[in-house]
Amino acid sequence: MNPSQAVVGGVPRHVAIIMDGNGRWASRRMLPRVAGHVRGVDAVRASVEACLDRGVRYLTLFAFSSENWRRPAEEVGVLMSLFLSVLEREIDKLDRARVRLRVIGDLKAFEPKLRHRISEAEARTARHHRLTLTICANYGGRWDIAQATRRLLDSRPELARSGAPIEPSDFEPFLALAYAPEPDLFIRTGGEQRVSNFLLWQLAYTELYFSQAFWPDFDGAALDHAIASYRSRERRCGRTSEQVRHGLEHPPVADPVPADSHHTEPFAARVDLGI
């Protein structure tokens, strides 16, 4: 790490992950793609445990995108069955570990039994605050922005009639992840380097980390590598390095140069701009 950089601190409060590479993990082992999804559940369990051990407060996982319906019907069916069985099997462990489960996305597309299990699991863990585990299912960032806009205008129809500007503070409470802070660290496994319609609004200032590991191979050590990369970065969010280093919202004002001063060196040589 460059010693001139300001360290962001310890563990990120919110980690968001695209769990990519299950199918390729299976294919390289001459296994059906479904086997990769089954092993991927083990990686989810390991990531939850690792986040609990390291003090992460929010973990958001992209489990099934709105585009994943385009996959073979057999694979989609297996994913839905796996989702249901995991809910039924893991909810006791989440409850004992004091993990709150939230599921976001357009859930109307799911079978009633699955929707019922989701509601039960969310209600059972609603009192917990040690870690909030969010599963994004039938979710897309564009869908999220569209549904938030629709809900905002339904709530405040005068905005559409008056043509008044809509501020981010008006809009953000209607996003599906409004209960959580914006992610500090985004991780995508599997070697691809794009966000793929995931949390498009929320990732504006998130640190991005791309891992070559397929999701079934992503473990606590891999998470530690991602967190180490995150900690080495300077998160300015529009501020200067000097402001970040000194914890200032506004940069310090330099002493004015006397009117009769004959200094001729460039201004940047006399005042540390921190850029």
C-alpha positions, 0 to 999 in steps of 0.5 A: 500500500502507498503510505501516502494513502489514507486507509479506509479503516477496518472491516467494511460495514456492507459487502455485496457479492455477485456469486458467479462461476458455479456452472463453470466450476462444475463443468471443469470437473465434468459435473452437471451445472447443478452440482456447482449450484449445490456447492455454491450453497456451501460457499454462501454458508462459509461467507455468512460465517466469515462475515460474522467472524469479521464483524461485517454488518450487512451481506448482500448476495445476488442469487438470481437475476431477472435475466436468469429466467433465460437459462434452460428451464431445467436449471431454473427449476433446480435453482428454485427447488434449491432455494426452497430447500435451503430456506427450510434447512438453513433458517434454524442456523440463521436464527441461532446465529442472530442473522436477519434474512431479507429477500428482495426482488420481484417475488411475484414470479415465484411459486406461492410455496416459495413466497410463503417460505420467504415470508416465514423466514423473514418474520422469524429473523426480523428481531436480529441485528448482528448481520443482515443477510439479503438475498437478491432473487429475481432482482435487477438494478434497472427493475429496482430503479423503475419500481422505486420511481413508480412507488415514489410517484404513487406516494407523491403524485404531485411531483408528476403534476408539478414537474418539480425536481426529484431529489435523491433523498426523495427517491432512495427510501423506495429502493428495495435495499433502503434499509441498508447503507450503500455497499462499501465493498462489491465482490464478483467471483468467476473472473468477469469484470462488470456489475451485470445490472446489480444494485446500479444505484447503490454502487455509485461509490462502492469499491469494486473487487474482482476475483478469479475464483469461482464461487464454490471456491470462495472462502474466508481466506478469499474474503480476507484478500478482498477486504485487504484490497478494500482497506488499501484504498482511499475512498474520497467520495468527491473530496480531496486526499487532504480532506480524507486524511484530516477527516474534514468536510472542507479543505483547510484555507491557506493563509492569504499571501500578503498584498506586497508579497513578491513570491513568484512560484506557482500557487500549488508549490506553496499550498498543498492541494492534496490532489 
